[in-house]
């Protein structure tokens, strides 16, 4: 699948960088300040999605607190998380381009895909590849159950900074969002993992359904 400069410009407009400032302390160190950056994408109505592990850095030996999330220097609101999917709201993005959700159930092994990542947070970069495996058994994140339709293995290289970045495929002559990068296998070369878009959509719906306060932009 060929991607010319017009496609690059079209897909880049969906991708944004979230800055996370927080404090942390551990058993062996005093409280410290830290800043992290993560890749995200606009799904419409001002809502943006990234990976939970990109914005939550608590561990059994480290306590984190005082989280402040910003996009383009302005505070954004964390709506909630489900599995390794985090949903934010940014009023500044209302009315701006958003990804077109594709039907990930139609993906097949060998389908061509492209990723707009941010390897090492050096800026948006394009990497292409193909769908290697549809549906995999892999460790659960938290207590959430995943079906075989949740994840796929992709041949696209994945580096630090790429988690939370969108994957696109051409369907019906248009480039649709079909997945989100969230992991790279530590031992198997080229064995990189992405959530499928149908699972992302269900995770967003689950987050919105469990929020107790009114959802922004909804009656």
PyMOL commands that set and color helices and strands:
alter all, ss='L'
color gray80, all
select helices_A, chain A and resi 5-12+52-54+91-93+104-106+119-121+197-210
alter helices_A, ss='H'
color red, helices_A
select strands_A, chain A and resi 15-26+29-44+47-50+62-71+74-75+77-82+85-89+112-117+125-134+151-154+166-171+174-184+192-196
alter strands_A, ss='S'
color yellow, strands_A
deselect
rebuild
show_as cartoon
